[in-house]
Amino acid sequence: MAQTIYYAKSSEADGYQETNQSHLLKTACLAEQFGLEIHRAFEARLCGLLHDFGKYSQRFQNVLNGTASSIDHAVGGAVFLYGKSRGKAAFYPAIEAIYGHHNGLTAFSHLKSDLHGSFSGPFVCCSGKNAALAGKEEYGQAEQAFAHDFPDFVLPALPKVSAEGAVEAMLHTRLLFSCLVDADYSVSAGITKWNTPHLHPEVLLERLETYRQTVKENSNADPELNRLRDQVYDRCGMAGEQNAPGLFTLTAPTGIGKTLALLHFALRHCIQYHKRRVILVLPFLTLTEQSETVCRHIVPEILSDHSQSKMDEAGRELAARWDVPFIITTSVKFFESLFARRPADCRKLHSIADSVILFDEAQSLPPQLIRTTIRAIQTLCGAYGCSMVFSTATQPAFEALSELNWHPREILPEHPQLYCKLRRTKVNWRLNTPVPLTDIAEEMARQESVCAVVNLRRHARTLYEALKPLCDSGSVFFLTTDLCPAHRSRVIEAIQKRLKDKQPCRVVSTQCIEAGVDLDFRALYRALAPLEAVIQAAGRCNRNGSLTKPGPVTVFEPEDEGERYPGNWYKTAAAVLKTMLAGGEVDIHDPRYISEYYTRLYRHLKDDPELVKGLEEKDYEKVENAYQLIRKQGVQVIVPDQGKMELYQQVSAQLRETGITAELMKLAAPITVSTFDQAMLDLHGEPILFFNRRHRGKPSGYYLLLTGHEDCYSPDRGLQFRETKTEDYLL
């Protein structure tokens, strides 16, 4: 009797049809290659070899010949491994990876019903599909077919599962899962070997030195500041060379040249310890764009992976895998991937192993995620060969958090002296009574180089409207997230030019100016905020040390009967600072005060309850949903920005024709604004619907301004809804 041939794919145009044996072998070999990166080659190969075991079934073969549908083949391999391993816990991660290689990770405890149900007989899986294999007889036939294709198969011995927390255990599974899904996706695309480009850190180090010399020659900064920048740069290079891989902090004042210093650390660390790649993680898109501009002078080939990245097909493949020497990405993309469950989101995770990760503006990590995030980072450093630097001018005192075991190595242990030497500002704490924003406007009008940073867009609008009539035309600028990203970039360029040309320049801004925006004002106002926000804002005053005395920074409380802060945590942190000030002076240039502030702030800090619950239950879906760095983004409005009208017309026409798609969202990102004003948006906006089969006719959360309402997007203030009479709207 002839042996039945089981196929993995449908016939191709030339008639070729790949057998399941061929697909499993290719996937196993590639998964094993990826598994070497995370020191789990045997386990990864096992996943690759068994992931499509369920295709050794007539039900799945009927899917390929078009006579059946809605068949779940993934459960078959999970059931087979569960039986072969006799339920040993060491095999649970592989079982979870195999079971989830199409639909996403599910905890072993939650999928046991599918494992037992499928083995017992005809069964509908959690996916809603019928199991490809059902009952002992069918599993027996499948095992015979598999044994015919792989007669030498022996279940490998896996080490016993060590006692570890849920964060660590789930991350271990995700990295194994990453090896499997990357191998499966690659082989399915006809790729059985990836030629990973090499980093060549020695060459990049030479380019870094050349670029840095050019920057120094063109610098207008104070000579003492440049000397201190050299000191920080050299110390970072020494630390990269002399310190074994692990967890580091870099605590240094703003304007000290941390970007180049971090690159110096990373490249020397890569040379000394043979790290595969450098990943630069930044919290804001403005920072990623600015850092990319700098890094491209040094690194010819960079993968910039964030929501506004424009990529061709090859670029999208690289972004899916991260198998490149140098990556710039956002905190959202990096950290949320570590807690994801879906194959596409987890595919790149094994590529993080043996990397140098540079996390700038470390204070931006959301408080409700800190413990969980730190544990994941400690796992990457402890088990997967990563080195990570937490860099900031306001280093959070994570050691104040109980049960965290936070012991990084500080690259600049002498940083308190640096803060003292770089005392470029003097803070006036004007907190006795609330100050009307009109008073701030009048004070700003009397100065020629000044910026005011407030906490709310509402306050920014009020201050801007009060300031503008008091000043010369063209000297007042508005900078908030009411402006789309493309518009903000143009405004920042205009501000930089006026400051460089020493023309009058007065800026009203929200927090979007505080991190990484290279501006240097002679005076600054800051609405009371968390201490780290005050310090970041102060970094935009006398940034290059060009004033003969410290630049004045005035911290005030705006007069407002309503809410003064953008959220409860922000409000709590500002209150902690105010309490410290009630007890005496707070010196923003002294790290001891920063440490005391964070210690007070973190004293009773807990991780997000839903996240904690998801971890306790080892529920991948709950964890993924709870672990979000940015929440409450509002609805998205695609706006007619004057500098991008051609893009706006292209996007709006395509939206009305095809509805929203992932490609269109990315294309429209430079001209997209978030708003929470749903009532006004209902009057002035047109909701964009999904046109795809899955969500046809449902709102997408994206809007266009109605025809005739385009003036709701102002050339100077961005998205500003005008009051509209009902009869006007109806007309």
JORALIN-V318937 format. One record per residue. N is the residue number from 1. OMEGA is omega in degrees with one decimal (none if undefined). Layout:
# JORALIN-V318937
n=N omega=OMEGA
n=N omega=OMEGA
This chain:
# JORALIN-V318937
n=1 omega=-176.9
n=2 omega=178.3
n=3 omega=177.5
n=4 omega=176.4
n=5 omega=179.2
n=6 omega=-176.5
n=7 omega=179.9
n=8 omega=-174.0
n=9 omega=174.0
n=10 omega=179.6
n=11 omega=175.7
n=12 omega=-175.4
n=13 omega=-178.5
n=14 omega=177.8
n=15 omega=179.8
n=16 omega=177.5
n=17 omega=-175.1
n=18 omega=177.9
n=19 omega=177.6
n=20 omega=177.7
n=21 omega=-178.9
n=22 omega=-177.8
n=23 omega=-179.1
n=24 omega=-178.4
n=25 omega=178.9
n=26 omega=-179.5
n=27 omega=179.5
n=28 omega=-179.0
n=29 omega=-178.6
n=30 omega=177.1
n=31 omega=177.6
n=32 omega=177.6
n=33 omega=177.8
n=34 omega=-179.9
n=35 omega=176.0
n=36 omega=-178.2
n=37 omega=-178.3
n=38 omega=175.6
n=39 omega=179.4
n=40 omega=-173.0
n=41 omega=-177.4
n=42 omega=-178.1
n=43 omega=179.2
n=44 omega=178.1
n=45 omega=178.0
n=46 omega=178.6
n=47 omega=-179.7
n=48 omega=-176.9
n=49 omega=-174.4
n=50 omega=-169.9
n=51 omega=179.7
n=52 omega=176.1
n=53 omega=-178.8
n=54 omega=178.1
n=55 omega=171.1
n=56 omega=-177.3
n=57 omega=178.8
n=58 omega=-179.7
n=59 omega=-179.1
n=60 omega=177.3
n=61 omega=175.8
n=62 omega=174.8
n=63 omega=-178.0
n=64 omega=179.7
n=65 omega=171.6
n=66 omega=-178.4
n=67 omega=178.5
n=68 omega=177.4
n=69 omega=178.5
n=70 omega=179.3
n=71 omega=179.7
n=72 omega=-179.6
n=73 omega=-174.5
n=74 omega=-177.0
n=75 omega=-176.4
n=76 omega=179.8
n=77 omega=179.0
n=78 omega=179.1
n=79 omega=-179.0
n=80 omega=-179.6
n=81 omega=178.7
n=82 omega=179.8
n=83 omega=-178.1
n=84 omega=-177.7
n=85 omega=-179.1
n=86 omega=174.3
n=87 omega=-179.9
n=88 omega=-174.9
n=89 omega=-179.5
n=90 omega=-177.3
n=91 omega=-177.9
n=92 omega=179.8
n=93 omega=178.8
n=94 omega=178.3
n=95 omega=178.6
n=96 omega=-179.2
n=97 omega=-179.4
n=98 omega=-178.8
n=99 omega=-173.0
n=100 omega=-169.6
n=101 omega=172.0
n=102 omega=-171.4
n=103 omega=179.6
n=104 omega=-174.9
n=105 omega=173.5
n=106 omega=-178.9
n=107 omega=-178.5
n=108 omega=-178.0
n=109 omega=-178.5
n=110 omega=-177.4
n=111 omega=-178.3
n=112 omega=179.9
n=113 omega=176.9
n=114 omega=-179.3
n=115 omega=-179.8
n=116 omega=-177.2
n=117 omega=-179.1
n=118 omega=-178.7
n=119 omega=-176.7
n=120 omega=-177.8
n=121 omega=-180.0
n=122 omega=-169.5
n=123 omega=173.3
n=124 omega=-175.2
n=125 omega=177.2
n=126 omega=179.0
n=127 omega=-176.5
n=128 omega=-179.7
n=129 omega=176.0
n=130 omega=179.3
n=131 omega=-179.6
n=132 omega=176.7
n=133 omega=-177.6
n=134 omega=175.9
n=135 omega=-175.6
n=136 omega=-176.3
n=137 omega=-179.0
n=138 omega=177.2
n=139 omega=177.0
n=140 omega=178.4
n=141 omega=179.3
n=142 omega=179.4
n=143 omega=177.3
n=144 omega=179.5
n=145 omega=178.6
n=146 omega=-179.9
n=147 omega=176.5
n=148 omega=-178.9
n=149 omega=-176.7
n=150 omega=-174.5
n=151 omega=-177.9
n=152 omega=-176.8
n=153 omega=174.3
n=154 omega=179.4
n=155 omega=-178.1
n=156 omega=174.4
n=157 omega=179.0
n=158 omega=179.9
n=159 omega=178.2
n=160 omega=179.0
n=161 omega=178.8
n=162 omega=178.3
n=163 omega=-179.7
n=164 omega=-179.0
n=165 omega=-177.5
n=166 omega=-180.0
n=167 omega=-177.9
n=168 omega=-177.0
n=169 omega=-178.3
n=170 omega=177.4
n=171 omega=175.4
n=172 omega=179.8
n=173 omega=-179.3
n=174 omega=179.8
n=175 omega=174.2
n=176 omega=176.4
n=177 omega=179.1
n=178 omega=178.8
n=179 omega=-178.6
n=180 omega=-173.5
n=181 omega=176.7
n=182 omega=178.1
n=183 omega=-178.6
n=184 omega=178.7
n=185 omega=-176.9
n=186 omega=-179.2
n=187 omega=178.3
n=188 omega=177.7
n=189 omega=177.7
n=190 omega=-177.4
n=191 omega=-179.8
n=192 omega=177.2
n=193 omega=176.1
n=194 omega=175.7
n=195 omega=-175.9
n=196 omega=176.1
n=197 omega=-176.8
n=198 omega=-174.9
n=199 omega=-176.0
n=200 omega=-176.0
n=201 omega=178.9
n=202 omega=179.4
n=203 omega=-179.5
n=204 omega=178.0
n=205 omega=176.3
n=206 omega=179.2
n=207 omega=177.3
n=208 omega=-179.3
n=209 omega=179.7
n=210 omega=-179.5
n=211 omega=-179.0
n=212 omega=178.4
n=213 omega=177.5
n=214 omega=179.0
n=215 omega=-179.0
n=216 omega=-178.8
n=217 omega=-177.8
n=218 omega=-174.8
n=219 omega=173.8
n=220 omega=-175.5
n=221 omega=176.2
n=222 omega=-178.2
n=223 omega=178.8
n=224 omega=177.2
n=225 omega=178.2
n=226 omega=178.3
n=227 omega=178.8
n=228 omega=175.3
n=229 omega=177.1
n=230 omega=-178.9
n=231 omega=179.5
n=232 omega=179.0
n=233 omega=-178.3
n=234 omega=-179.7
n=235 omega=178.7
n=236 omega=177.1
n=237 omega=178.3
n=238 omega=-179.0
n=239 omega=179.0
n=240 omega=-177.4
n=241 omega=-168.6
n=242 omega=-176.2
n=243 omega=177.6
n=244 omega=-178.9
n=245 omega=179.8
n=246 omega=-174.1
n=247 omega=-176.6
n=248 omega=166.6
n=249 omega=171.3
n=250 omega=-178.7
n=251 omega=-176.9
n=252 omega=-177.8
n=253 omega=176.0
n=254 omega=177.6
n=255 omega=-176.4
n=256 omega=178.3
n=257 omega=-174.9
n=258 omega=-176.8
n=259 omega=-179.7
n=260 omega=178.7
n=261 omega=177.5
n=262 omega=177.4
n=263 omega=178.1
n=264 omega=176.2
n=265 omega=-173.4
n=266 omega=-176.1
n=267 omega=177.7
n=268 omega=177.4
n=269 omega=178.7
n=270 omega=179.0
n=271 omega=-173.7
n=272 omega=-171.9
n=273 omega=171.0
n=274 omega=176.4
n=275 omega=-170.6
n=276 omega=-174.1
n=277 omega=175.9
n=278 omega=178.0
n=279 omega=178.5
n=280 omega=-175.3
n=281 omega=-175.6
n=282 omega=-172.8
n=283 omega=-173.0
n=284 omega=179.4
n=285 omega=179.2
n=286 omega=178.8
n=287 omega=-179.5
n=288 omega=-179.8
n=289 omega=-179.3
n=290 omega=-179.4
n=291 omega=177.8
n=292 omega=178.4
n=293 omega=179.0
n=294 omega=-172.9
n=295 omega=-178.9
n=296 omega=172.5
n=297 omega=-173.8
n=298 omega=-176.0
n=299 omega=-177.0
n=300 omega=-175.9
n=301 omega=179.7
n=302 omega=168.6
n=303 omega=176.7
n=304 omega=-171.6
n=305 omega=176.0
n=306 omega=-170.6
n=307 omega=-178.3
n=308 omega=179.8
n=309 omega=175.5
n=310 omega=-172.8
n=311 omega=168.7
n=312 omega=-176.0
n=313 omega=179.5
n=314 omega=178.6
n=315 omega=179.2
n=316 omega=177.8
n=317 omega=177.4
n=318 omega=179.5
n=319 omega=178.6
n=320 omega=-171.3
n=321 omega=-177.6
n=322 omega=-179.4
n=323 omega=-179.0
n=324 omega=-174.4
n=325 omega=-173.2
n=326 omega=-175.3
n=327 omega=168.0
n=328 omega=-177.7
n=329 omega=-179.2
n=330 omega=175.4
n=331 omega=-179.1
n=332 omega=-177.1
n=333 omega=-175.2
n=334 omega=-171.9
n=335 omega=-179.1
n=336 omega=176.4
n=337 omega=-179.4
n=338 omega=-178.1
n=339 omega=-178.6
n=340 omega=177.7
n=341 omega=-174.6
n=342 omega=-177.3
n=343 omega=-176.5
n=344 omega=-179.6
n=345 omega=-177.0
n=346 omega=-171.4
n=347 omega=-173.8
n=348 omega=-167.3
n=349 omega=-178.2
n=350 omega=179.4
n=351 omega=179.3
n=352 omega=-177.8
n=353 omega=178.8
n=354 omega=177.7
n=355 omega=166.9
n=356 omega=-175.7
n=357 omega=-179.5
n=358 omega=-178.2
n=359 omega=-179.2
n=360 omega=-175.5
n=361 omega=-175.2
n=362 omega=-179.6
n=363 omega=-177.8
n=364 omega=-179.6
n=365 omega=-177.5
n=366 omega=-174.1
n=367 omega=-175.6
n=368 omega=-179.4
n=369 omega=-167.8
n=370 omega=-176.1
n=371 omega=-177.7
n=372 omega=-178.9
n=373 omega=-179.1
n=374 omega=180.0
n=375 omega=177.8
n=376 omega=179.3
n=377 omega=178.0
n=378 omega=177.6
n=379 omega=177.5
n=380 omega=-178.7
n=381 omega=-175.6
n=382 omega=-173.4
n=383 omega=-172.0
n=384 omega=168.7
n=385 omega=-179.6
n=386 omega=165.2
n=387 omega=-177.5
n=388 omega=178.5
n=389 omega=171.5
n=390 omega=-174.5
n=391 omega=177.6
n=392 omega=171.5
n=393 omega=-177.4
n=394 omega=-173.6
n=395 omega=178.7
n=396 omega=179.6
n=397 omega=-178.6
n=398 omega=178.5
n=399 omega=178.3
n=400 omega=179.7
n=401 omega=-177.6
n=402 omega=172.8
n=403 omega=-176.3
n=404 omega=179.3
n=405 omega=-176.3
n=406 omega=-177.9
n=407 omega=177.4
n=408 omega=174.4
n=409 omega=179.3
n=410 omega=-178.7
n=411 omega=-179.5
n=412 omega=-179.2
n=413 omega=179.3
n=414 omega=-175.0
n=415 omega=177.0
n=416 omega=178.1
n=417 omega=177.8
n=418 omega=179.8
n=419 omega=-178.8
n=420 omega=-178.7
n=421 omega=-178.2
n=422 omega=179.7
n=423 omega=-173.2
n=424 omega=-178.8
n=425 omega=173.0
n=426 omega=-175.0
n=427 omega=170.6
n=428 omega=-178.6
n=429 omega=-177.5
n=430 omega=-170.5
n=431 omega=-179.4
n=432 omega=178.1
n=433 omega=176.6
n=434 omega=-175.8
n=435 omega=175.2
n=436 omega=179.4
n=437 omega=176.4
n=438 omega=176.6
n=439 omega=177.8
n=440 omega=179.1
n=441 omega=-179.3
n=442 omega=178.2
n=443 omega=179.8
n=444 omega=-178.1
n=445 omega=-179.4
n=446 omega=-179.3
n=447 omega=-174.0
n=448 omega=178.6
n=449 omega=-170.8
n=450 omega=177.9
n=451 omega=172.9
n=452 omega=179.0
n=453 omega=-179.5
n=454 omega=-172.1
n=455 omega=-172.9
n=456 omega=176.3
n=457 omega=178.4
n=458 omega=178.0
n=459 omega=179.4
n=460 omega=179.4
n=461 omega=-179.2
n=462 omega=-178.9
n=463 omega=180.0
n=464 omega=-179.2
n=465 omega=177.5
n=466 omega=-175.4
n=467 omega=-170.8
n=468 omega=-179.1
n=469 omega=-176.1
n=470 omega=-170.7
n=471 omega=176.4
n=472 omega=178.2
n=473 omega=177.0
n=474 omega=-178.0
n=475 omega=-176.9
n=476 omega=-177.2
n=477 omega=-178.3
n=478 omega=-173.9
n=479 omega=177.7
n=480 omega=176.7
n=481 omega=166.2
n=482 omega=175.9
n=483 omega=176.6
n=484 omega=-176.7
n=485 omega=179.6
n=486 omega=179.6
n=487 omega=179.2
n=488 omega=-179.7
n=489 omega=179.4
n=490 omega=179.8
n=491 omega=179.2
n=492 omega=177.6
n=493 omega=179.2
n=494 omega=177.6
n=495 omega=-179.9
n=496 omega=-179.3
n=497 omega=-179.3
n=498 omega=178.1
n=499 omega=179.2
n=500 omega=-179.3
n=501 omega=179.6
n=502 omega=173.2
n=503 omega=177.9
n=504 omega=-176.1
n=505 omega=-179.3
n=506 omega=-172.0
n=507 omega=171.1
n=508 omega=-172.9
n=509 omega=166.2
n=510 omega=-174.5
n=511 omega=-176.2
n=512 omega=-179.8
n=513 omega=-163.9
n=514 omega=-174.3
n=515 omega=170.2
n=516 omega=178.3
n=517 omega=-171.1
n=518 omega=177.9
n=519 omega=-175.1
n=520 omega=-179.2
n=521 omega=178.4
n=522 omega=178.9
n=523 omega=-177.1
n=524 omega=173.4
n=525 omega=178.1
n=526 omega=171.8
n=527 omega=-178.2
n=528 omega=-173.6
n=529 omega=171.3
n=530 omega=-175.5
n=531 omega=-178.8
n=532 omega=178.3
n=533 omega=176.9
n=534 omega=-179.3
n=535 omega=178.5
n=536 omega=178.5
n=537 omega=179.4
n=538 omega=177.7
n=539 omega=175.2
n=540 omega=-179.2
n=541 omega=-178.6
n=542 omega=-173.5
n=543 omega=-177.2
n=544 omega=175.8
n=545 omega=-175.3
n=546 omega=-180.0
n=547 omega=-178.9
n=548 omega=176.1
n=549 omega=-177.0
n=550 omega=179.0
n=551 omega=-178.0
n=552 omega=174.2
n=553 omega=-178.2
n=554 omega=177.5
n=555 omega=-174.4
n=556 omega=172.2
n=557 omega=179.5
n=558 omega=175.4
n=559 omega=-176.2
n=560 omega=179.6
n=561 omega=-179.7
n=562 omega=180.0
n=563 omega=-177.6
n=564 omega=-173.2
n=565 omega=-175.6
n=566 omega=179.4
n=567 omega=-175.6
n=568 omega=-179.1
n=569 omega=178.4
n=570 omega=179.1
n=571 omega=179.2
n=572 omega=-178.7
n=573 omega=176.7
n=574 omega=179.2
n=575 omega=176.7
n=576 omega=178.2
n=577 omega=-179.3
n=578 omega=177.1
n=579 omega=177.1
n=580 omega=-179.3
n=581 omega=178.1
n=582 omega=-179.7
n=583 omega=-179.9
n=584 omega=-177.5
n=585 omega=171.7
n=586 omega=-178.4
n=587 omega=-176.6
n=588 omega=179.5
n=589 omega=-178.2
n=590 omega=-177.9
n=591 omega=179.2
n=592 omega=178.5
n=593 omega=177.6
n=594 omega=179.1
n=595 omega=179.1
n=596 omega=179.5
n=597 omega=-178.6
n=598 omega=178.4
n=599 omega=176.6
n=600 omega=-175.2
n=601 omega=-174.4
n=602 omega=-171.9
n=603 omega=-177.2
n=604 omega=-176.2
n=605 omega=175.7
n=606 omega=173.6
n=607 omega=-178.8
n=608 omega=-176.4
n=609 omega=179.6
n=610 omega=177.2
n=611 omega=178.8
n=612 omega=179.7
n=613 omega=178.8
n=614 omega=178.7
n=615 omega=179.2
n=616 omega=-179.1
n=617 omega=-174.8
n=618 omega=-178.2
n=619 omega=-175.3
n=620 omega=-178.4
n=621 omega=178.4
n=622 omega=179.7
n=623 omega=179.5
n=624 omega=-179.1
n=625 omega=-176.3
n=626 omega=-176.7
n=627 omega=179.5
n=628 omega=-179.6
n=629 omega=-179.7
n=630 omega=-179.4
n=631 omega=176.2
n=632 omega=-179.0
n=633 omega=-178.5
n=634 omega=176.1
n=635 omega=-173.2
n=636 omega=179.2
n=637 omega=175.8
n=638 omega=-165.4
n=639 omega=179.5
n=640 omega=178.8
n=641 omega=-174.8
n=642 omega=-179.4
n=643 omega=-177.2
n=644 omega=-175.6
n=645 omega=179.2
n=646 omega=176.9
n=647 omega=179.9
n=648 omega=-179.2
n=649 omega=178.5
n=650 omega=-177.3
n=651 omega=-177.1
n=652 omega=178.4
n=653 omega=-178.7
n=654 omega=178.1
n=655 omega=-178.6
n=656 omega=-178.2
n=657 omega=-172.1
n=658 omega=-173.1
n=659 omega=-175.1
n=660 omega=174.2
n=661 omega=179.0
n=662 omega=-180.0
n=663 omega=179.5
n=664 omega=178.1
n=665 omega=179.7
n=666 omega=179.0
n=667 omega=-176.2
n=668 omega=-174.8
n=669 omega=-179.2
n=670 omega=-178.3
n=671 omega=-178.9
n=672 omega=-180.0
n=673 omega=175.0
n=674 omega=175.3
n=675 omega=175.9
n=676 omega=-175.6
n=677 omega=-175.1
n=678 omega=-177.8
n=679 omega=179.3
n=680 omega=179.2
n=681 omega=177.1
n=682 omega=178.0
n=683 omega=-170.3
n=684 omega=-172.4
n=685 omega=178.3
n=686 omega=-178.6
n=687 omega=176.3
n=688 omega=-176.4
n=689 omega=171.0
n=690 omega=175.8
n=691 omega=-176.0
n=692 omega=-175.1
n=693 omega=-173.7
n=694 omega=-174.9
n=695 omega=-171.6
n=696 omega=175.7
n=697 omega=-178.9
n=698 omega=177.4
n=699 omega=-177.7
n=700 omega=-172.3
n=701 omega=176.8
n=702 omega=-179.9
n=703 omega=164.0
n=704 omega=173.0
n=705 omega=179.6
n=706 omega=174.4
n=707 omega=-176.5
n=708 omega=-179.5
n=709 omega=-178.4
n=710 omega=180.0
n=711 omega=172.3
n=712 omega=173.4
n=713 omega=-173.3
n=714 omega=178.7
n=715 omega=-179.3
n=716 omega=-175.5
n=717 omega=178.0
n=718 omega=-174.7
n=719 omega=-179.3
n=720 omega=-178.3
n=721 omega=176.0
n=722 omega=176.2
n=723 omega=-175.8
n=724 omega=175.8
n=725 omega=-177.6
n=726 omega=-177.9
n=727 omega=176.5
n=728 omega=-178.8
n=729 omega=-178.1
n=730 omega=177.7
n=731 omega=none
